């Protein structure tokens, strides 16, 4: 299975949403509110800039939009490491969001849970 930009974005959102269910962190909740891909009927996020920045970075790394699931997981981790400080530290102990992502969605779990999003 290949991982396209939008499916990767949605799967990242779902993993972080599961993290929010565990910790109810206000900062993470703010990011999820802005990144929510389910608010509109088309591809995107509640704050269009979130999806726009994610998809531009994804397409720069994978121009043919056909990364492996492993590559998509690695991309999400590095993407979360690089987002602005506004969202960088969440979860109990103020760990970095990218580290919290690896805890909630380690590669084996990502591989088994990843679900493509149909247009």
VODOVO-571187 format. One record per atom (N, C-alpha, C, CB): residue number from 1; x negated, y negated, z. Coordinates in steps of 0.1 Angstrom, whole numbers, padded with zeros to 4 digits. Atoms other than C-alpha are relative to their C-alpha. Glycine has a CB too. Example, Ala and Ser with C-alpha at 12.3 -4.5 7.8 and 13.67 -1.06 7.14 Angstrom:
i = 1 X = -0009 Y = 0012 Z = 0000
i = 1 X = -0123 Y = 0045 Z = 0078
i = 1 X = -0009 Y = -0012 Z = 0000
i = 1 X = 0010 Y = 0000 Z = 0012
i = 2 X = 0009 Y = 0011 Z = 0000
i = 2 X = -0137 Y = 0011 Z = 0071
i = 2 X = 0008 Y = -0011 Z = 0008
i = 2 X = -0004 Y = -0005 Z = -0014
END
This chain:
i = 1 X = -0009 Y = 0012 Z = 0000
i = 1 X = 0000 Y = 0000 Z = 0000
i = 1 X = -0009 Y = -0012 Z = 0000
i = 1 X = 0010 Y = 0000 Z = 0012
i = 2 X = 0007 Y = 0013 Z = 0000
i = 2 X = -0012 Y = -0035 Z = -0008
i = 2 X = 0008 Y = -0010 Z = 0008
i = 2 X = -0002 Y = -0005 Z = -0015
i = 3 X = -0006 Y = 0010 Z = -0009
i = 3 X = -0006 Y = -0065 Z = 0014
i = 3 X = 0000 Y = -0014 Z = -0008
i = 3 X = -0008 Y = -0002 Z = 0013
i = 4 X = -0001 Y = 0013 Z = 0006
i = 4 X = 0007 Y = -0097 Z = -0003
i = 4 X = 0000 Y = -0011 Z = 0011
i = 4 X = 0013 Y = -0001 Z = -0009
i = 5 X = 0001 Y = 0011 Z = -0010
i = 5 X = 0005 Y = -0131 Z = 0014
i = 5 X = 0012 Y = -0002 Z = 0008
i = 5 X = -0002 Y = -0013 Z = -0008
i = 6 X = -0012 Y = 0002 Z = -0008
i = 6 X = 0041 Y = -0134 Z = 0024
i = 6 X = 0003 Y = 0011 Z = 0010
i = 6 X = 0012 Y = -0002 Z = -0009
i = 7 X = -0002 Y = -0012 Z = -0009
i = 7 X = 0044 Y = -0099 Z = 0038
i = 7 X = -0010 Y = -0001 Z = 0012
i = 7 X = -0001 Y = 0013 Z = -0007
i = 8 X = 0010 Y = 0001 Z = -0011
i = 8 X = 0012 Y = -0105 Z = 0058
i = 8 X = 0004 Y = -0011 Z = 0010
i = 8 X = -0014 Y = -0003 Z = -0006
i = 9 X = -0005 Y = 0011 Z = -0009
i = 9 X = 0026 Y = -0138 Z = 0071
i = 9 X = 0011 Y = 0005 Z = 0009
i = 9 X = 0004 Y = -0012 Z = -0009
i = 10 X = -0011 Y = -0005 Z = -0008
i = 10 X = 0058 Y = -0122 Z = 0082
i = 10 X = -0004 Y = 0010 Z = 0011
i = 10 X = 0011 Y = 0006 Z = -0009
i = 11 X = 0005 Y = -0009 Z = -0009
i = 11 X = 0040 Y = -0093 Z = 0098
i = 11 X = -0008 Y = -0006 Z = 0011
i = 11 X = -0008 Y = 0011 Z = -0007
i = 12 X = 0007 Y = 0008 Z = -0011
i = 12 X = 0017 Y = -0117 Z = 0117
i = 12 X = 0011 Y = -0006 Z = 0009
i = 12 X = -0009 Y = -0011 Z = -0007
i = 13 X = -0010 Y = 0007 Z = -0008
i = 13 X = 0048 Y = -0136 Z = 0129
i = 13 X = 0007 Y = 0011 Z = 0009
i = 13 X = 0011 Y = -0006 Z = -0009
i = 14 X = -0007 Y = -0011 Z = -0008
i = 14 X = 0065 Y = -0103 Z = 0141
i = 14 X = -0010 Y = 0005 Z = 0011
i = 14 X = 0004 Y = 0011 Z = -0009
i = 15 X = 0010 Y = -0004 Z = -0010
i = 15 X = 0033 Y = -0093 Z = 0160
i = 15 X = -0001 Y = -0010 Z = 0011
i = 15 X = -0014 Y = 0003 Z = -0006
i = 16 X = 0001 Y = 0011 Z = -0010
i = 16 X = 0030 Y = -0127 Z = 0177
i = 16 X = 0014 Y = -0002 Z = 0007
i = 16 X = -0003 Y = -0013 Z = -0007
i = 17 X = -0013 Y = 0000 Z = -0006
i = 17 X = 0068 Y = -0126 Z = 0184
i = 17 X = 0000 Y = 0010 Z = 0011
i = 17 X = 0011 Y = 0001 Z = -0010
i = 18 X = 0001 Y = -0011 Z = -0011
i = 18 X = 0062 Y = -0093 Z = 0203
i = 18 X = -0009 Y = -0005 Z = 0011
i = 18 X = -0005 Y = 0013 Z = -0007
i = 19 X = 0009 Y = 0006 Z = -0011
i = 19 X = 0034 Y = -0110 Z = 0222
i = 19 X = 0008 Y = -0010 Z = 0008
i = 19 X = -0013 Y = -0006 Z = -0006
i = 20 X = -0007 Y = 0010 Z = -0007
i = 20 X = 0057 Y = -0138 Z = 0231
i = 20 X = 0011 Y = 0007 Z = 0009
i = 20 X = 0008 Y = -0010 Z = -0010
i = 21 X = -0010 Y = -0007 Z = -0008
i = 21 X = 0083 Y = -0113 Z = 0244
i = 21 X = -0007 Y = 0005 Z = 0013
i = 21 X = 0005 Y = 0012 Z = -0008
i = 22 X = 0008 Y = -0004 Z = -0012
i = 22 X = 0055 Y = -0101 Z = 0268
i = 22 X = -0003 Y = -0011 Z = 0009
i = 22 X = -0012 Y = 0007 Z = -0004
i = 23 X = 0006 Y = 0011 Z = -0008
i = 23 X = 0043 Y = -0135 Z = 0280
i = 23 X = 0008 Y = -0012 Z = 0002
i = 23 X = -0014 Y = -0003 Z = -0005
i = 24 X = -0008 Y = 0012 Z = 0000
i = 24 X = 0068 Y = -0162 Z = 0272
i = 24 X = -0008 Y = -0013 Z = 0001
i = 24 X = 0010 Y = 0000 Z = 0011
i = 25 X = 0009 Y = 0012 Z = 0000
i = 25 X = 0039 Y = -0187 Z = 0267
i = 25 X = 0006 Y = -0011 Z = -0008
i = 25 X = -0014 Y = 0004 Z = -0005
i = 26 X = -0006 Y = 0011 Z = 0007
i = 26 X = 0052 Y = -0221 Z = 0258
i = 26 X = -0007 Y = -0004 Z = -0013
i = 26 X = 0001 Y = -0012 Z = 0010
i = 27 X = 0008 Y = 0004 Z = 0012
i = 27 X = 0024 Y = -0229 Z = 0234
i = 27 X = 0002 Y = 0010 Z = -0012
i = 27 X = -0015 Y = 0000 Z = 0003
i = 28 X = -0003 Y = -0010 Z = 0011
i = 28 X = 0029 Y = -0196 Z = 0215
i = 28 X = 0014 Y = -0002 Z = -0005
i = 28 X = -0002 Y = 0014 Z = 0006
i = 29 X = -0013 Y = 0003 Z = 0004
i = 29 X = 0066 Y = -0203 Z = 0215
i = 29 X = 0002 Y = -0011 Z = -0010
i = 29 X = 0009 Y = -0002 Z = 0012
i = 30 X = 0000 Y = 0011 Z = 0009
i = 30 X = 0060 Y = -0236 Z = 0198
i = 30 X = -0005 Y = 0004 Z = -0014
i = 30 X = -0009 Y = -0011 Z = 0006
i = 31 X = 0006 Y = -0005 Z = 0013
i = 31 X = 0038 Y = -0220 Z = 0171
i = 31 X = 0011 Y = 0009 Z = -0007
i = 31 X = -0013 Y = 0008 Z = 0002
i = 32 X = -0010 Y = -0009 Z = 0006
i = 32 X = 0065 Y = -0193 Z = 0165
i = 32 X = 0012 Y = -0008 Z = -0005
i = 32 X = 0004 Y = 0010 Z = 0010
i = 33 X = -0011 Y = 0008 Z = 0005
i = 33 X = 0092 Y = -0219 Z = 0162
i = 33 X = -0003 Y = -0007 Z = -0013
i = 33 X = 0004 Y = -0011 Z = 0010
i = 34 X = 0004 Y = 0007 Z = 0012
i = 34 X = 0072 Y = -0237 Z = 0135
i = 34 X = -0003 Y = 0010 Z = -0011
i = 34 X = -0012 Y = -0008 Z = 0002
i = 35 X = 0004 Y = -0010 Z = 0010
i = 35 X = 0060 Y = -0205 Z = 0118
i = 35 X = 0012 Y = 0009 Z = -0005
i = 35 X = -0011 Y = 0009 Z = 0005
i = 36 X = -0012 Y = -0009 Z = 0002
i = 36 X = 0095 Y = -0188 Z = 0118
i = 36 X = 0003 Y = 0001 Z = -0015
i = 36 X = 0012 Y = -0005 Z = 0007
i = 37 X = -0003 Y = -0002 Z = 0014
i = 37 X = 0099 Y = -0173 Z = 0083
i = 37 X = 0015 Y = 0003 Z = -0003
i = 37 X = -0009 Y = 0011 Z = -0006
i = 38 X = -0014 Y = -0005 Z = 0001
i = 38 X = 0136 Y = -0164 Z = 0089
i = 38 X = 0010 Y = -0012 Z = 0000
i = 38 X = 0004 Y = 0009 Z = 0010
i = 39 X = -0009 Y = 0012 Z = -0001
i = 39 X = 0150 Y = -0200 Z = 0091
i = 39 X = 0006 Y = -0003 Z = -0013
i = 39 X = -0008 Y = -0012 Z = 0005
i = 40 X = -0005 Y = 0003 Z = 0013
i = 40 X = 0154 Y = -0205 Z = 0054
i = 40 X = 0001 Y = 0012 Z = -0009
i = 40 X = -0009 Y = -0010 Z = -0007
i = 41 X = -0002 Y = -0011 Z = 0009
i = 41 X = 0165 Y = -0182 Z = 0026
i = 41 X = -0012 Y = 0004 Z = -0009
i = 41 X = 0012 Y = -0002 Z = -0008
i = 42 X = 0012 Y = -0002 Z = 0008
i = 42 X = 0133 Y = -0186 Z = 0006
i = 42 X = -0012 Y = 0003 Z = 0008
i = 42 X = -0002 Y = -0011 Z = -0010
i = 43 X = 0013 Y = -0002 Z = -0006
i = 43 X = 0097 Y = -0178 Z = 0013
i = 43 X = -0004 Y = -0013 Z = 0007
i = 43 X = -0011 Y = 0005 Z = -0010
i = 44 X = 0005 Y = 0012 Z = -0006
i = 44 X = 0082 Y = -0202 Z = 0038
i = 44 X = 0001 Y = 0001 Z = 0015
i = 44 X = 0008 Y = -0012 Z = -0004
i = 45 X = -0001 Y = 0000 Z = -0014
i = 45 X = 0083 Y = -0212 Z = 0074
i = 45 X = 0009 Y = -0012 Z = 0004
i = 45 X = -0014 Y = -0001 Z = 0007
i = 46 X = -0008 Y = 0011 Z = -0005
i = 46 X = 0104 Y = -0236 Z = 0096
i = 46 X = -0007 Y = -0013 Z = -0003
i = 46 X = 0003 Y = 0002 Z = 0015
i = 47 X = 0008 Y = 0012 Z = 0003
i = 47 X = 0076 Y = -0261 Z = 0093
i = 47 X = -0008 Y = 0004 Z = -0013
i = 47 X = -0011 Y = -0004 Z = 0011
i = 48 X = 0006 Y = -0004 Z = 0013
i = 48 X = 0066 Y = -0258 Z = 0056
i = 48 X = -0015 Y = 0000 Z = 0000
i = 48 X = 0005 Y = -0008 Z = -0011
i = 49 X = 0015 Y = 0001 Z = 0000
i = 49 X = 0030 Y = -0268 Z = 0064
i = 49 X = -0007 Y = 0013 Z = 0005
i = 49 X = -0004 Y = -0011 Z = 0008
i = 50 X = 0006 Y = -0012 Z = -0006
i = 50 X = 0024 Y = -0236 Z = 0084
i = 50 X = -0002 Y = 0011 Z = -0011
i = 50 X = 0009 Y = 0006 Z = 0011
i = 51 X = 0000 Y = -0010 Z = 0011
i = 51 X = 0033 Y = -0213 Z = 0054
i = 51 X = -0010 Y = -0005 Z = -0011
i = 51 X = 0014 Y = 0003 Z = -0005
i = 52 X = 0008 Y = 0006 Z = 0010
i = 52 X = 0016 Y = -0236 Z = 0030
i = 52 X = -0015 Y = 0002 Z = 0003
i = 52 X = 0003 Y = -0015 Z = -0002
i = 53 X = 0014 Y = -0002 Z = -0004
i = 53 X = -0017 Y = -0235 Z = 0049
i = 53 X = -0004 Y = 0014 Z = 0000
i = 53 X = -0003 Y = -0007 Z = 0013
i = 54 X = 0002 Y = -0014 Z = -0001
i = 54 X = -0015 Y = -0198 Z = 0055
i = 54 X = -0002 Y = 0006 Z = -0014
i = 54 X = 0011 Y = 0008 Z = 0007
i = 55 X = 0000 Y = -0006 Z = 0013
i = 55 X = -0007 Y = -0189 Z = 0019
i = 55 X = -0012 Y = -0005 Z = -0009
i = 55 X = 0013 Y = -0003 Z = -0008
i = 56 X = 0012 Y = 0006 Z = 0007
i = 56 X = -0035 Y = -0213 Z = 0005
i = 56 X = -0012 Y = 0008 Z = 0004
i = 56 X = -0001 Y = -0015 Z = 0002
i = 57 X = 0012 Y = -0007 Z = -0005
i = 57 X = -0061 Y = -0196 Z = 0027
i = 57 X = 0000 Y = 0014 Z = -0004
i = 57 X = 0000 Y = -0001 Z = 0016
i = 58 X = -0001 Y = -0014 Z = 0005
i = 58 X = -0048 Y = -0161 Z = 0018
i = 58 X = -0004 Y = 0001 Z = -0014
i = 58 X = 0014 Y = 0005 Z = 0003
i = 59 X = 0003 Y = -0001 Z = 0014
i = 59 X = -0049 Y = -0168 Z = -0019
i = 59 X = -0014 Y = -0004 Z = -0003
i = 59 X = 0010 Y = -0010 Z = -0007
i = 60 X = 0014 Y = 0003 Z = 0002
i = 60 X = -0083 Y = -0183 Z = -0016
i = 60 X = -0009 Y = 0012 Z = 0002
i = 60 X = -0005 Y = -0012 Z = 0009
i = 61 X = 0008 Y = -0012 Z = -0003
i = 61 X = -0096 Y = -0151 Z = 0000
i = 61 X = 0004 Y = 0012 Z = -0009
i = 61 X = 0003 Y = 0004 Z = 0015
i = 62 X = -0005 Y = -0011 Z = 0009
i = 62 X = -0075 Y = -0127 Z = -0022
i = 62 X = 0007 Y = -0006 Z = -0012
i = 62 X = 0009 Y = 0009 Z = 0009
i = 63 X = -0006 Y = 0007 Z = 0011
i = 63 X = -0069 Y = -0145 Z = -0055
i = 63 X = 0011 Y = 0008 Z = -0007
i = 63 X = -0010 Y = -0004 Z = -0010
i = 64 X = -0010 Y = -0008 Z = 0007
i = 64 X = -0050 Y = -0115 Z = -0069
i = 64 X = 0011 Y = 0004 Z = 0009
i = 64 X = -0007 Y = 0012 Z = -0006
i = 65 X = -0011 Y = -0003 Z = -0010
i = 65 X = -0028 Y = -0113 Z = -0038
i = 65 X = 0003 Y = 0015 Z = 0002
i = 65 X = 0013 Y = -0007 Z = -0005
i = 66 X = -0002 Y = -0015 Z = -0001
i = 66 X = -0034 Y = -0076 Z = -0034
i = 66 X = -0011 Y = 0006 Z = 0010
i = 66 X = -0001 Y = 0007 Z = -0013
i = 67 X = 0010 Y = -0005 Z = -0010
i = 67 X = -0055 Y = -0071 Z = -0002
i = 67 X = 0005 Y = 0013 Z = 0005
i = 67 X = -0001 Y = -0010 Z = 0012
i = 68 X = -0004 Y = -0012 Z = -0007
i = 68 X = -0055 Y = -0038 Z = 0016
i = 68 X = 0005 Y = -0004 Z = 0013
i = 68 X = -0013 Y = 0010 Z = 0002
i = 69 X = -0006 Y = 0003 Z = -0013
i = 69 X = -0037 Y = -0036 Z = 0049
i = 69 X = -0011 Y = -0003 Z = 0010
i = 69 X = 0008 Y = 0012 Z = 0005
i = 70 X = 0011 Y = 0003 Z = -0008
i = 70 X = -0071 Y = -0035 Z = 0066
i = 70 X = -0005 Y = -0014 Z = -0002
i = 70 X = -0011 Y = 0010 Z = -0002
i = 71 X = 0005 Y = 0014 Z = 0003
i = 71 X = -0082 Y = -0067 Z = 0048
i = 71 X = 0010 Y = -0010 Z = 0005
i = 71 X = -0002 Y = -0001 Z = -0015
i = 72 X = -0010 Y = 0010 Z = -0005
i = 72 X = -0049 Y = -0084 Z = 0057
i = 72 X = -0001 Y = -0002 Z = 0015
i = 72 X = 0014 Y = 0005 Z = -0004
i = 73 X = 0002 Y = 0001 Z = -0014
i = 73 X = -0054 Y = -0076 Z = 0093
i = 73 X = -0012 Y = -0008 Z = 0004
i = 73 X = -0001 Y = 0015 Z = 0006
i = 74 X = 0012 Y = 0008 Z = -0003
i = 74 X = -0089 Y = -0090 Z = 0093
i = 74 X = 0003 Y = -0015 Z = -0004
i = 74 X = -0012 Y = 0006 Z = -0009
i = 75 X = -0003 Y = 0014 Z = 0004
i = 75 X = -0076 Y = -0121 Z = 0075
i = 75 X = 0008 Y = -0007 Z = 0011
i = 75 X = 0008 Y = 0000 Z = -0014
i = 76 X = -0008 Y = 0006 Z = -0010
i = 76 X = -0049 Y = -0127 Z = 0101
i = 76 X = -0008 Y = -0003 Z = 0012
i = 76 X = 0012 Y = 0010 Z = 0004
i = 77 X = 0009 Y = 0003 Z = -0012
i = 77 X = -0075 Y = -0124 Z = 0129
i = 77 X = -0008 Y = -0013 Z = -0003
i = 77 X = -0009 Y = 0012 Z = 0003
i = 78 X = 0008 Y = 0012 Z = 0003
i = 78 X = -0098 Y = -0149 Z = 0112
i = 78 X = 0008 Y = -0013 Z = -0002
i = 78 X = -0009 Y = 0002 Z = -0012
i = 79 X = -0009 Y = 0012 Z = 0001
i = 79 X = -0069 Y = -0172 Z = 0103
i = 79 X = 0004 Y = -0006 Z = 0014
i = 79 X = 0013 Y = 0004 Z = -0008
i = 80 X = -0003 Y = 0004 Z = -0013
i = 80 X = -0058 Y = -0173 Z = 0139
i = 80 X = -0011 Y = -0006 Z = 0008
i = 80 X = 0006 Y = 0012 Z = 0008
i = 81 X = 0012 Y = 0006 Z = -0006
i = 81 X = -0093 Y = -0180 Z = 0150
i = 81 X = -0002 Y = -0015 Z = -0004
i = 81 X = -0013 Y = 0008 Z = -0003
i = 82 X = 0003 Y = 0013 Z = 0006
i = 82 X = -0094 Y = -0210 Z = 0127
i = 82 X = 0011 Y = -0011 Z = 0002
i = 82 X = -0003 Y = 0002 Z = -0013
i = 83 X = -0010 Y = 0010 Z = 0000
i = 83 X = -0061 Y = -0227 Z = 0134
i = 83 X = -0003 Y = -0011 Z = 0011
i = 83 X = 0014 Y = 0006 Z = 0003
i = 84 X = 0003 Y = 0011 Z = -0008
i = 84 X = -0060 Y = -0260 Z = 0152
i = 84 X = 0000 Y = 0003 Z = 0015
i = 84 X = 0009 Y = -0011 Z = -0002
i = 85 X = 0001 Y = -0002 Z = -0014
i = 85 X = -0068 Y = -0262 Z = 0189
i = 85 X = 0014 Y = -0001 Z = 0007
i = 85 X = -0009 Y = -0011 Z = 0007
i = 86 X = -0014 Y = 0001 Z = -0006
i = 86 X = -0031 Y = -0271 Z = 0195
i = 86 X = 0006 Y = 0014 Z = 0003
i = 86 X = 0009 Y = -0007 Z = -0010
i = 87 X = -0006 Y = -0013 Z = -0002
i = 87 X = -0023 Y = -0234 Z = 0192
i = 87 X = -0011 Y = 0010 Z = 0004
i = 87 X = 0007 Y = 0005 Z = -0012
i = 88 X = 0011 Y = -0010 Z = -0001
i = 88 X = -0057 Y = -0218 Z = 0199
i = 88 X = 0000 Y = 0008 Z = 0013
i = 88 X = -0013 Y = -0007 Z = -0001
i = 89 X = 0001 Y = -0007 Z = -0012
i = 89 X = -0053 Y = -0208 Z = 0235
i = 89 X = 0014 Y = 0003 Z = 0006
i = 89 X = -0009 Y = -0007 Z = 0011
i = 90 X = -0013 Y = -0004 Z = -0006
i = 90 X = -0023 Y = -0189 Z = 0247
i = 90 X = -0001 Y = 0013 Z = 0008
i = 90 X = 0011 Y = 0002 Z = -0012
i = 91 X = -0001 Y = -0013 Z = -0007
i = 91 X = -0013 Y = -0159 Z = 0267
i = 91 X = -0007 Y = -0001 Z = 0014
i = 91 X = -0007 Y = 0011 Z = -0008
i = 92 X = 0006 Y = 0002 Z = -0014
i = 92 X = -0022 Y = -0154 Z = 0304
i = 92 X = -0015 Y = 0000 Z = -0001
i = 92 X = 0005 Y = 0012 Z = 0009
i = 93 X = 0014 Y = 0002 Z = 0000
i = 93 X = -0057 Y = -0165 Z = 0311
i = 93 X = -0006 Y = -0009 Z = -0011
i = 93 X = -0007 Y = 0014 Z = -0001
i = 94 X = 0003 Y = 0010 Z = 0011
i = 94 X = -0057 Y = -0189 Z = 0282
i = 94 X = -0010 Y = 0006 Z = -0010
i = 94 X = -0006 Y = -0012 Z = 0005
i = 95 X = 0008 Y = -0007 Z = 0010
i = 95 X = -0073 Y = -0163 Z = 0258
i = 95 X = 0003 Y = -0006 Z = -0013
i = 95 X = 0002 Y = 0015 Z = 0000
i = 96 X = -0002 Y = 0005 Z = 0014
i = 96 X = -0077 Y = -0173 Z = 0222
i = 96 X = 0011 Y = 0008 Z = -0007
i = 96 X = -0013 Y = 0000 Z = -0008
i = 97 X = -0011 Y = -0006 Z = 0007
i = 97 X = -0046 Y = -0165 Z = 0201
i = 97 X = -0005 Y = 0012 Z = -0009
i = 97 X = 0007 Y = -0009 Z = -0009
i = 98 X = 0005 Y = -0011 Z = 0008
i = 98 X = -0068 Y = -0143 Z = 0178
i = 98 X = -0003 Y = 0012 Z = 0008
i = 98 X = -0013 Y = -0005 Z = -0008
i = 99 X = 0002 Y = -0012 Z = -0009
i = 99 X = -0078 Y = -0121 Z = 0207
i = 99 X = 0013 Y = 0006 Z = 0005
i = 99 X = -0009 Y = -0004 Z = 0012
i = 100 X = -0013 Y = -0005 Z = -0004
i = 100 X = -0042 Y = -0118 Z = 0218
i = 100 X = 0006 Y = 0008 Z = -0011
i = 100 X = 0009 Y = -0011 Z = 0005
i = 101 X = -0005 Y = -0007 Z = 0012
i = 101 X = -0033 Y = -0108 Z = 0183
i = 101 X = -0006 Y = 0014 Z = -0001
i = 101 X = -0003 Y = -0007 Z = -0013
i = 102 X = 0006 Y = -0014 Z = 0000
i = 102 X = -0058 Y = -0079 Z = 0184
i = 102 X = 0005 Y = 0009 Z = 0011
i = 102 X = -0015 Y = -0002 Z = 0001
i = 103 X = -0005 Y = -0008 Z = -0011
i = 103 X = -0044 Y = -0068 Z = 0217
i = 103 X = 0014 Y = 0006 Z = -0004
i = 103 X = 0001 Y = -0007 Z = 0013
i = 104 X = -0014 Y = -0004 Z = 0003
i = 104 X = -0008 Y = -0067 Z = 0205
i = 104 X = 0001 Y = 0007 Z = -0013
i = 104 X = 0009 Y = -0013 Z = -0001
i = 105 X = 0000 Y = -0007 Z = 0013
i = 105 X = -0016 Y = -0055 Z = 0169
i = 105 X = -0014 Y = 0005 Z = -0004
i = 105 X = 0005 Y = -0010 Z = -0011
i = 106 X = 0013 Y = -0006 Z = 0004
i = 106 X = -0048 Y = -0035 Z = 0169
i = 106 X = 0002 Y = 0007 Z = -0014
i = 106 X = -0005 Y = 0011 Z = 0010
i = 107 X = -0001 Y = -0005 Z = 0014
i = 107 X = -0056 Y = -0021 Z = 0134
i = 107 X = 0009 Y = 0012 Z = -0001
i = 107 X = -0014 Y = 0003 Z = -0005
i = 108 X = -0008 Y = -0012 Z = 0001
i = 108 X = -0040 Y = 0013 Z = 0140
i = 108 X = 0015 Y = -0003 Z = 0001
i = 108 X = -0004 Y = 0010 Z = 0010
i = 109 X = -0014 Y = 0004 Z = -0001
i = 109 X = -0007 Y = -0003 Z = 0151
i = 109 X = 0004 Y = -0008 Z = -0012
i = 109 X = 0002 Y = -0008 Z = 0013
i = 110 X = -0002 Y = 0008 Z = 0011
i = 110 X = -0009 Y = -0028 Z = 0123
i = 110 X = 0003 Y = 0008 Z = -0013
i = 110 X = -0011 Y = -0010 Z = -0003
i = 111 X = -0001 Y = -0009 Z = 0012
i = 111 X = -0013 Y = 0000 Z = 0097
i = 111 X = 0013 Y = 0007 Z = 0001
i = 111 X = -0012 Y = 0009 Z = 0000
i = 112 X = -0013 Y = -0008 Z = -0001
i = 112 X = 0017 Y = 0019 Z = 0110
i = 112 X = 0012 Y = -0008 Z = 0000
i = 112 X = -0001 Y = 0009 Z = 0013
i = 113 X = -0012 Y = 0008 Z = -0001
i = 113 X = 0040 Y = -0010 Z = 0116
i = 113 X = 0002 Y = -0010 Z = -0012
i = 113 X = -0001 Y = -0008 Z = 0012
i = 114 X = -0001 Y = 0010 Z = 0011
i = 114 X = 0032 Y = -0032 Z = 0085
i = 114 X = 0012 Y = 0004 Z = -0009
i = 114 X = -0013 Y = 0000 Z = -0008
i = 115 X = -0012 Y = -0002 Z = 0009
i = 115 X = 0063 Y = -0036 Z = 0064
i = 115 X = 0000 Y = -0011 Z = -0011
i = 115 X = 0013 Y = 0000 Z = 0008
i = 116 X = -0001 Y = 0010 Z = 0010
i = 116 X = 0064 Y = -0053 Z = 0030
i = 116 X = 0013 Y = -0007 Z = 0000
i = 116 X = -0002 Y = 0007 Z = -0014
i = 117 X = -0012 Y = 0009 Z = 0000
i = 117 X = 0089 Y = -0081 Z = 0025
i = 117 X = 0004 Y = 0000 Z = -0015
i = 117 X = -0002 Y = -0014 Z = 0006
i = 118 X = -0005 Y = 0001 Z = 0013
i = 118 X = 0110 Y = -0078 Z = -0006
i = 118 X = 0005 Y = -0014 Z = -0004
i = 118 X = 0012 Y = 0011 Z = -0002
i = 119 X = -0005 Y = 0013 Z = 0005
i = 119 X = 0118 Y = -0108 Z = -0027
i = 119 X = 0015 Y = 0000 Z = -0001
i = 119 X = -0006 Y = -0004 Z = -0013
END
